[in-house]
């Protein structure tokens, strides 16, 4: 089955009727190298998929890094493992080659998955000739291998040594370490160095799209206090409305005033209310006690907020604060906003880069590429680059379905396809600036 699988994948990448037609000589060699070495890429992908690297399995995350690090070193790149004890995670793998011509390009992946050692999803499972199930195959070990294959193709043509390429594969994308400022410090520093960011998440799983924008993801906590009293006295001037009524008012007005704004969402995911509330921040839960004949004294609500731009986030927080301040009688409320993933804002330059990527795809015979609707895209590590880079796109990874579930699958045909598209795009970005 193994040889048959590799043969079918190889046939797929060679049989596109328009393949390579619009490529120059070097670009053809890049594409041919990817095809010729696809079996090795598949073997590497299987190897790292079969290593459990759930975010909190620090040894497993490091084990994946240990497999990949020598591959980058063989390309002449400087490789560093940044240990993550400061933010209670395994750490990050980084590789860099610089001093040459062309733009500074940052390629972003991650080593961890959502599948911890107690998950039933632990190994590579063949579904059919081009579909494999396995933990993190699409999100995003396939993308990690694509990064390596694209750079290996450039190295084989003697091009990589003259480029400025940085790679960061984080160890906590699926469950960020704390504080976030420490967890993402290396990523932010890499973004400050870079001109262009290329993210190799699987996006929406459709190779005909990339992400030119991603919404932010951060948290909020609403704390409400009322005046505990016998329920027969509720609404009287000396008792007031109680904490649960006030929390209900606030949440309803959030919905009324903000729910129709495009690309803005805010979700109350947890609520505790009653006479006594105990909230455990580490567990994002707790306990509540109350009686039907007692006016509620305390409420705690936690949720997330997602926006398309820093300005939208600031404006939404301003409105939410104003709503919280309009207290019902004898109640008080406060709202706190926590740090999180910033938005990957839809810059015009991101669309320009998408169009360059689309041209590469068409020239390879793979068709046009368009943007993912930001409303359908979650937060990702590339979001931390948005403030610093000139342009970027995400979603250049391996196609698949049902990521974050035990049914996650990857389409093996996407591995050489995406590797070729990435290699040719990087070459063209290099050639354009180096003329």
Helices and strands as residue ranges (DSSP letters): H 2-14, H 25-36, H 38-49, H 58-73, E 78-83, G 85-87, E 91-97, E 104-110, E 125-128, E 131-133, I 137-141, H 142-156, G 160-162, E 164-170, H 180-183, H 185-193, E 196-199, E 209-210, E 218-225, G 231-233, H 243-258, E 265-274, E 276-280, E 285-289, E 298-306, H 310-324, E 332-337, H 348-363, E 370-371, G 374-376, G 381-385, E 391-393, E 400-401, E 409-411, H 413-434
